[in-house]
Amino acid sequence: MRHVRPPSVSAGEAHPAHGLDPITEDLRSYALELGVVGASAMDKDELVESLRQYYVLRLVLEAALQPRPHVARQAEPIVA
């Protein structure tokens, strides 16, 4: 027998199950706003880890896009 996921999970829509604690619901809502894939089917620990990874990735990308003045100085010729 083939298992079919409910439309809310497979479509990635937010339909929190009743009885979840408010923190998990808030984490799921925030993850869905950020576009975390599969957030609607994650438990609290998975949501926390996914959001942590999202935050770290964002910090790394922002740092990589910042100008690095010490690199530009090294490229200048040394005048004696």
MOPAC internal coordinates of N, CA, C and O (Angstrom, degrees):
PM7 1SCF
backbone

  N    0.0000 0     0.00 0     0.00 0    0    0    0
  C    1.4434 1     0.00 0     0.00 0    1    0    0
  C    1.5248 1   108.95 1     0.00 0    2    1    0
  O    1.2310 1   120.45 1   -44.65 1    3    2    1
  N    1.2940 1   116.75 1   135.35 1    3    2    1
  C    1.4575 1   122.74 1  -176.97 1    5    3    2
  C    1.5184 1   110.52 1   -88.12 1    6    5    3
  O    1.2310 1   121.14 1   -47.78 1    7    6    5
  N    1.3433 1   115.42 1   132.22 1    7    6    5
  C    1.4640 1   120.28 1   178.53 1    9    7    6
  C    1.5246 1   109.05 1   -89.34 1   10    9    7
  O    1.2310 1   120.64 1   -51.97 1   11   10    9
  N    1.3149 1   116.38 1   128.03 1   11   10    9
  C    1.4600 1   121.48 1   179.01 1   13   11   10
  C    1.5159 1   108.38 1  -114.86 1   14   13   11
  O    1.2310 1   120.92 1   -51.15 1   15   14   13
  N    1.3351 1   115.85 1   128.85 1   15   14   13
  C    1.4648 1   119.96 1   178.25 1   17   15   14
  C    1.5222 1   109.80 1   -73.73 1   18   17   15
  O    1.2310 1   120.70 1   -31.77 1   19   18   17
  N    1.3055 1   116.27 1   148.23 1   19   18   17
  C    1.4627 1   119.17 1   175.52 1   21   19   18
  C    1.5245 1   110.36 1   -61.15 1   22   21   19
  O    1.2310 1   119.62 1   -30.27 1   23   22   21
  N    1.3261 1   118.33 1   149.73 1   23   22   21
  C    1.4632 1   121.24 1  -177.69 1   25   23   22
  C    1.5246 1   113.16 1   -55.73 1   26   25   23
  O    1.2310 1   119.69 1   145.80 1   27   26   25
  N    1.3331 1   118.20 1   -34.20 1   27   26   25
  C    1.4605 1   120.17 1  -177.83 1   29   27   26
  C    1.5217 1   111.77 1   -64.47 1   30   29   27
  O    1.2310 1   120.07 1   146.32 1   31   30   29
  N    1.3303 1   117.46 1   -33.68 1   31   30   29
  C    1.4619 1   120.54 1  -179.58 1   33   31   30
  C    1.5208 1   110.27 1   -81.01 1   34   33   31
  O    1.2310 1   120.10 1   134.45 1   35   34   33
  N    1.3265 1   117.42 1   -45.55 1   35   34   33
  C    1.4569 1   119.43 1  -176.69 1   37   35   34
  C    1.5220 1   112.15 1   -70.24 1   38   37   35
  O    1.2310 1   119.73 1   152.07 1   39   38   37
  N    1.3216 1   118.12 1   -27.93 1   39   38   37
  C    1.4610 1   120.78 1   179.30 1   41   39   38
  C    1.5188 1   111.88 1   -86.55 1   42   41   39
  O    1.2310 1   119.95 1   171.81 1   43   42   41
  N    1.3285 1   117.71 1    -8.19 1   43   42   41
  C    1.4513 1   120.92 1   178.72 1   45   43   42
  C    1.5121 1   113.85 1    78.08 1   46   45   43
  O    1.2310 1   120.25 1  -161.29 1   47   46   45
  N    1.3202 1   117.13 1    18.71 1   47   46   45
  C    1.4575 1   120.57 1   179.94 1   49   47   46
  C    1.5157 1   109.94 1   -82.78 1   50   49   47
  O    1.2310 1   121.05 1   -26.53 1   51   50   49
  N    1.3102 1   115.60 1   153.47 1   51   50   49
  C    1.4667 1   121.14 1  -179.26 1   53   51   50
  C    1.5168 1   109.85 1   -89.24 1   54   53   51
  O    1.2310 1   120.85 1   -68.61 1   55   54   53
  N    1.3059 1   115.98 1   111.39 1   55   54   53
  C    1.4586 1   122.58 1   173.60 1   57   55   54
  C    1.5133 1   107.52 1  -138.40 1   58   57   55
  O    1.2310 1   120.44 1  -100.05 1   59   58   57
  N    1.3506 1   116.77 1    79.95 1   59   58   57
  C    1.4590 1   118.21 1  -177.13 1   61   59   58
  C    1.5167 1   111.74 1   -62.17 1   62   61   59
  O    1.2310 1   121.36 1   -40.76 1   63   62   61
  N    1.3115 1   115.00 1   139.24 1   63   62   61
  C    1.4575 1   120.43 1   178.40 1   65   63   62
  C    1.5157 1   109.58 1   -69.37 1   66   65   63
  O    1.2310 1   120.68 1   -35.28 1   67   66   65
  N    1.3048 1   116.30 1   144.72 1   67   66   65
  C    1.4582 1   120.27 1   177.78 1   69   67   66
  C    1.5180 1   109.03 1   -67.68 1   70   69   67
  O    1.2310 1   120.79 1   -35.23 1   71   70   69
  N    1.3145 1   116.09 1   144.77 1   71   70   69
  C    1.4463 1   120.30 1   178.71 1   73   71   70
  C    1.5204 1   113.42 1    96.86 1   74   73   71
  O    1.2310 1   119.78 1   171.99 1   75   74   73
  N    1.3458 1   118.03 1    -8.01 1   75   74   73
  C    1.4555 1   119.53 1   176.30 1   77   75   74
  C    1.5179 1   109.01 1   -73.39 1   78   77   75
  O    1.2310 1   121.26 1   -31.04 1   79   78   77
  N    1.3113 1   115.20 1   148.96 1   79   78   77
  C    1.4532 1   117.49 1   178.78 1   81   79   78
  C    1.5336 1   109.62 1   -70.90 1   82   81   79
  O    1.2310 1   120.20 1   -25.37 1   83   82   81
  N    1.3167 1   117.22 1   154.63 1   83   82   81
  C    1.4678 1   120.98 1  -175.79 1   85   83   82
  C    1.5326 1   113.12 1   -60.96 1   86   85   83
  O    1.2310 1   119.76 1   149.19 1   87   86   85
  N    1.3156 1   118.06 1   -30.81 1   87   86   85
  C    1.4650 1   120.31 1   179.85 1   89   87   86
  C    1.5251 1   110.23 1   -65.68 1   90   89   87
  O    1.2310 1   120.40 1   135.45 1   91   90   89
  N    1.3251 1   116.83 1   -44.55 1   91   90   89
  C    1.4671 1   120.09 1   178.70 1   93   91   90
  C    1.5201 1   110.44 1   -63.21 1   94   93   91
  O    1.2310 1   120.19 1   139.17 1   95   94   93
  N    1.3224 1   117.23 1   -40.83 1   95   94   93
  C    1.4639 1   120.47 1   178.18 1   97   95   94
  C    1.5232 1   110.87 1   -62.61 1   98   97   95
  O    1.2310 1   119.95 1   138.72 1   99   98   97
  N    1.3384 1   117.70 1   -41.28 1   99   98   97
  C    1.4648 1   121.27 1   178.53 1  101   99   98
  C    1.5241 1   111.26 1   -66.36 1  102  101   99
  O    1.2310 1   120.38 1   137.15 1  103  102  101
  N    1.3339 1   116.88 1   -42.85 1  103  102  101
  C    1.4652 1   120.58 1   177.55 1  105  103  102
  C    1.5246 1   110.91 1   -60.36 1  106  105  103
  O    1.2310 1   120.68 1   135.35 1  107  106  105
  N    1.3180 1   116.31 1   -44.65 1  107  106  105
  C    1.4669 1   120.98 1  -179.59 1  109  107  106
  C    1.5266 1   110.45 1   -63.70 1  110  109  107
  O    1.2310 1   120.65 1   136.05 1  111  110  109
  N    1.3173 1   116.36 1   -43.95 1  111  110  109
  C    1.4583 1   120.74 1   179.65 1  113  111  110
  C    1.5308 1   110.81 1   -60.58 1  114  113  111
  O    1.2310 1   120.55 1   134.38 1  115  114  113
  N    1.3318 1   116.55 1   -45.62 1  115  114  113
  C    1.4600 1   120.98 1   179.78 1  117  115  114
  C    1.5294 1   110.90 1   -64.69 1  118  117  115
  O    1.2310 1   120.34 1   137.29 1  119  118  117
  N    1.3278 1   116.96 1   -42.71 1  119  118  117
  C    1.4654 1   120.79 1   178.99 1  121  119  118
  C    1.5279 1   110.86 1   -62.19 1  122  121  119
  O    1.2310 1   120.29 1   139.74 1  123  122  121
  N    1.3127 1   117.05 1   -40.26 1  123  122  121
  C    1.4621 1   120.34 1   178.39 1  125  123  122
  C    1.5256 1   111.10 1   -66.72 1  126  125  123
  O    1.2310 1   120.10 1   142.25 1  127  126  125
  N    1.3376 1   117.42 1   -37.75 1  127  126  125
  C    1.4678 1   120.67 1   176.50 1  129  127  126
  C    1.5236 1   110.86 1   -61.36 1  130  129  127
  O    1.2310 1   120.51 1   142.59 1  131  130  129
  N    1.3297 1   116.63 1   -37.41 1  131  130  129
  C    1.4643 1   121.25 1  -179.41 1  133  131  130
  C    1.5227 1   112.29 1   -78.72 1  134  133  131
  O    1.2310 1   120.27 1   166.35 1  135  134  133
  N    1.3236 1   117.09 1   -13.65 1  135  134  133
  C    1.4560 1   120.81 1   179.85 1  137  135  134
  C    1.5112 1   114.27 1    88.02 1  138  137  135
  O    1.2310 1   120.10 1  -154.47 1  139  138  137
  N    1.3347 1   117.41 1    25.53 1  139  138  137
  C    1.4642 1   121.10 1   178.12 1  141  139  138
  C    1.5270 1   108.18 1   -67.89 1  142  141  139
  O    1.2310 1   120.85 1   -60.03 1  143  142  141
  N    1.3152 1   115.98 1   119.97 1  143  142  141
  C    1.4636 1   121.51 1  -176.96 1  145  143  142
  C    1.5223 1   110.22 1   -67.91 1  146  145  143
  O    1.2310 1   120.55 1   -49.23 1  147  146  145
  N    1.3278 1   116.56 1   130.77 1  147  146  145
  C    1.4570 1   122.22 1   176.84 1  149  147  146
  C    1.5161 1   114.79 1    80.97 1  150  149  147
  O    1.2310 1   119.92 1  -170.30 1  151  150  149
  N    1.3287 1   117.76 1     9.70 1  151  150  149
  C    1.4662 1   120.91 1  -176.62 1  153  151  150
  C    1.5225 1   112.50 1   -61.00 1  154  153  151
  O    1.2310 1   120.14 1   149.00 1  155  154  153
  N    1.3093 1   117.33 1   -31.00 1  155  154  153
  C    1.4646 1   119.52 1  -177.34 1  157  155  154
  C    1.5275 1   112.43 1   -68.27 1  158  157  155
  O    1.2310 1   119.82 1   161.92 1  159  158  157
  N    1.3318 1   117.94 1   -18.08 1  159  158  157
  C    1.4659 1   120.85 1  -179.31 1  161  159  158
  C    1.5293 1   112.78 1  -107.36 1  162  161  159
  O    1.2310 1   119.79 1  -175.11 1  163  162  161
  N    1.3388 1   118.00 1     4.89 1  163  162  161
  C    1.4688 1   120.91 1  -176.11 1  165  163  162
  C    1.5202 1   111.94 1   -89.02 1  166  165  163
  O    1.2310 1   121.38 1   -29.13 1  167  166  165
  N    1.3386 1   114.97 1   150.87 1  167  166  165
  C    1.4620 1   119.17 1   172.20 1  169  167  166
  C    1.5350 1   108.51 1   -88.20 1  170  169  167
  O    1.2310 1   120.47 1     0.55 1  171  170  169
  N    1.3249 1   116.71 1  -179.45 1  171  170  169
  C    1.4652 1   120.70 1  -174.17 1  173  171  170
  C    1.5309 1   112.20 1   -59.68 1  174  173  171
  O    1.2310 1   119.77 1   134.41 1  175  174  173
  N    1.3241 1   118.05 1   -45.59 1  175  174  173
  C    1.4637 1   120.89 1  -178.89 1  177  175  174
  C    1.5272 1   111.81 1   -62.54 1  178  177  175
  O    1.2310 1   120.51 1   138.52 1  179  178  177
  N    1.3235 1   116.64 1   -41.48 1  179  178  177
  C    1.4643 1   120.48 1   178.61 1  181  179  178
  C    1.5243 1   111.14 1   -65.88 1  182  181  179
  O    1.2310 1   120.48 1   140.96 1  183  182  181
  N    1.3254 1   116.69 1   -39.04 1  183  182  181
  C    1.4630 1   120.35 1   177.84 1  185  183  182
  C    1.5235 1   111.26 1   -63.28 1  186  185  183
  O    1.2310 1   120.79 1   134.24 1  187  186  185
  N    1.3320 1   116.09 1   -45.76 1  187  186  185
  C    1.4678 1   120.41 1   179.56 1  189  187  186
  C    1.5245 1   110.12 1   -60.34 1  190  189  187
  O    1.2310 1   119.84 1   133.96 1  191  190  189
  N    1.3222 1   117.91 1   -46.04 1  191  190  189
  C    1.4660 1   121.31 1  -179.41 1  193  191  190
  C    1.5262 1   111.27 1   -64.98 1  194  193  191
  O    1.2310 1   119.85 1   138.60 1  195  194  193
  N    1.3216 1   117.90 1   -41.40 1  195  194  193
  C    1.4628 1   120.79 1   179.31 1  197  195  194
  C    1.5215 1   111.20 1   -64.47 1  198  197  195
  O    1.2310 1   120.39 1   138.04 1  199  198  197
  N    1.3278 1   116.87 1   -41.96 1  199  198  197
  C    1.4637 1   120.22 1   178.42 1  201  199  198
  C    1.5271 1   111.10 1   -67.38 1  202  201  199
  O    1.2310 1   120.20 1   143.70 1  203  202  201
  N    1.3293 1   117.22 1   -36.30 1  203  202  201
  C    1.4654 1   120.40 1   176.91 1  205  203  202
  C    1.5235 1   110.15 1   -63.48 1  206  205  203
  O    1.2310 1   120.34 1   135.03 1  207  206  205
  N    1.3295 1   116.95 1   -44.97 1  207  206  205
  C    1.4617 1   120.82 1   178.89 1  209  207  206
  C    1.5271 1   111.13 1   -63.32 1  210  209  207
  O    1.2310 1   120.35 1   139.87 1  211  210  209
  N    1.3233 1   116.93 1   -40.13 1  211  210  209
  C    1.4643 1   121.36 1   177.83 1  213  211  210
  C    1.5257 1   109.94 1   -60.39 1  214  213  211
  O    1.2310 1   120.55 1   134.65 1  215  214  213
  N    1.3336 1   116.56 1   -45.35 1  215  214  213
  C    1.4595 1   122.00 1  -178.63 1  217  215  214
  C    1.5326 1   110.90 1   -63.75 1  218  217  215
  O    1.2310 1   119.99 1   134.59 1  219  218  217
  N    1.3218 1   117.62 1   -45.41 1  219  218  217
  C    1.4648 1   121.44 1   179.81 1  221  219  218
  C    1.5246 1   110.24 1   -63.91 1  222  221  219
  O    1.2310 1   120.09 1   135.75 1  223  222  221
  N    1.3207 1   117.43 1   -44.25 1  223  222  221
  C    1.4600 1   120.99 1   179.19 1  225  223  222
  C    1.5227 1   110.79 1   -61.21 1  226  225  223
  O    1.2310 1   120.52 1   137.37 1  227  226  225
  N    1.3248 1   116.61 1   -42.63 1  227  226  225
  C    1.4648 1   120.42 1   178.66 1  229  227  226
  C    1.5278 1   110.95 1   -61.72 1  230  229  227
  O    1.2310 1   120.10 1   136.77 1  231  230  229
  N    1.3357 1   117.41 1   -43.23 1  231  230  229
  C    1.4676 1   120.80 1   178.32 1  233  231  230
  C    1.5258 1   111.67 1   -61.97 1  234  233  231
  O    1.2310 1   120.54 1   137.18 1  235  234  233
  N    1.3241 1   116.58 1   -42.82 1  235  234  233
  C    1.4623 1   120.67 1  -179.91 1  237  235  234
  C    1.5253 1   110.62 1   -64.50 1  238  237  235
  O    1.2310 1   120.38 1   135.52 1  239  238  237
  N    1.3268 1   116.88 1   -44.48 1  239  238  237
  C    1.4655 1   120.08 1  -179.97 1  241  239  238
  C    1.5228 1   111.62 1   -65.32 1  242  241  239
  O    1.2310 1   120.09 1   138.26 1  243  242  241
  N    1.3313 1   117.43 1   -41.74 1  243  242  241
  C    1.4620 1   120.44 1   178.20 1  245  243  242
  C    1.5240 1   110.70 1   -63.61 1  246  245  243
  O    1.2310 1   119.98 1   139.37 1  247  246  245
  N    1.3191 1   117.64 1   -40.63 1  247  246  245
  C    1.4628 1   121.12 1   178.80 1  249  247  246
  C    1.5292 1   110.76 1   -65.67 1  250  249  247
  O    1.2310 1   120.43 1   142.06 1  251  250  249
  N    1.3206 1   116.79 1   -37.94 1  251  250  249
  C    1.4636 1   120.62 1  -179.63 1  253  251  250
  C    1.5253 1   111.60 1   -67.63 1  254  253  251
  O    1.2310 1   120.19 1   152.41 1  255  254  253
  N    1.3166 1   117.25 1   -27.59 1  255  254  253
  C    1.4632 1   120.96 1  -178.84 1  257  255  254
  C    1.5272 1   113.05 1   -85.99 1  258  257  255
  O    1.2310 1   120.14 1   169.44 1  259  258  257
  N    1.3180 1   117.33 1   -10.56 1  259  258  257
  C    1.4648 1   121.00 1   179.82 1  261  259  258
  C    1.5238 1   109.61 1   -75.01 1  262  261  259
  O    1.2310 1   120.61 1   -38.82 1  263  262  261
  N    1.3414 1   116.45 1   141.18 1  263  262  261
  C    1.4683 1   118.74 1   176.28 1  265  263  262
  C    1.5263 1   110.44 1   -64.49 1  266  265  263
  O    1.2310 1   120.93 1   -36.28 1  267  266  265
  N    1.2966 1   115.83 1   143.72 1  267  266  265
  C    1.4631 1   121.19 1  -179.05 1  269  267  266
  C    1.5289 1   107.81 1  -115.23 1  270  269  267
  O    1.2310 1   119.96 1   -85.37 1  271  270  269
  N    1.3286 1   117.68 1    94.63 1  271  270  269
  C    1.4675 1   120.93 1  -174.49 1  273  271  270
  C    1.5272 1   113.75 1   -61.08 1  274  273  271
  O    1.2310 1   119.53 1   146.88 1  275  274  273
  N    1.3247 1   118.51 1   -33.12 1  275  274  273
  C    1.4624 1   119.55 1  -179.31 1  277  275  274
  C    1.5282 1   112.08 1   -66.24 1  278  277  275
  O    1.2310 1   119.86 1   153.35 1  279  278  277
  N    1.3293 1   117.88 1   -26.65 1  279  278  277
  C    1.4633 1   120.85 1   177.08 1  281  279  278
  C    1.5200 1   109.47 1   -73.36 1  282  281  279
  O    1.2310 1   119.92 1   139.97 1  283  282  281
  N    1.3226 1   117.75 1   -40.03 1  283  282  281
  C    1.4589 1   121.43 1   179.97 1  285  283  282
  C    1.5287 1   110.72 1   -64.96 1  286  285  283
  O    1.2310 1   119.72 1   142.25 1  287  286  285
  N    1.3185 1   118.14 1   -37.75 1  287  286  285
  C    1.4627 1   121.27 1   179.32 1  289  287  286
  C    1.5208 1   111.10 1   -65.50 1  290  289  287
  O    1.2310 1   119.70 1   144.52 1  291  290  289
  N    1.2985 1   118.18 1   -35.48 1  291  290  289
  C    1.4616 1   120.85 1  -179.54 1  293  291  290
  C    1.5266 1   111.19 1   -67.66 1  294  293  291
  O    1.2310 1   120.13 1   152.24 1  295  294  293
  N    1.3185 1   117.36 1   -27.76 1  295  294  293
  C    1.4532 1   120.98 1  -177.75 1  297  295  294
  C    1.5315 1   112.06 1   -78.49 1  298  297  295
  O    1.2310 1   119.64 1   162.39 1  299  298  297
  N    1.3346 1   118.28 1   -17.61 1  299  298  297
  C    1.4607 1   121.32 1  -179.66 1  301  299  298
  C    1.5270 1   109.71 1   -73.39 1  302  301  299
  O    1.2310 1   120.37 1   -37.74 1  303  302  301
  N    1.3362 1   116.90 1   142.26 1  303  302  301
  C    1.4681 1   119.17 1   178.88 1  305  303  302
  C    1.5294 1   110.88 1   -70.45 1  306  305  303
  O    1.2310 1   121.13 1   -32.35 1  307  306  305
  N    1.3000 1   115.44 1   147.65 1  307  306  305
  C    1.4598 1   121.27 1   178.56 1  309  307  306
  C    1.5231 1   107.96 1   -85.80 1  310  309  307
  O    1.2310 1   120.94 1   -55.96 1  311  310  309
  N    1.3279 1   115.80 1   124.04 1  311  310  309
  C    1.4641 1   121.25 1  -179.78 1  313  311  310
  C    1.5164 1   108.08 1  -101.94 1  314  313  311
  O    1.2310 1   120.58 1   -55.07 1  315  314  313
  N    1.3492 1   116.49 1   124.93 1  315  314  313
  C    1.4683 1   119.91 1  -178.54 1  317  315  314
  C    1.5032 1   112.05 1   -97.27 1  318  317  315
  O    1.2310 1   120.10 1   180.00 1  319  318  317

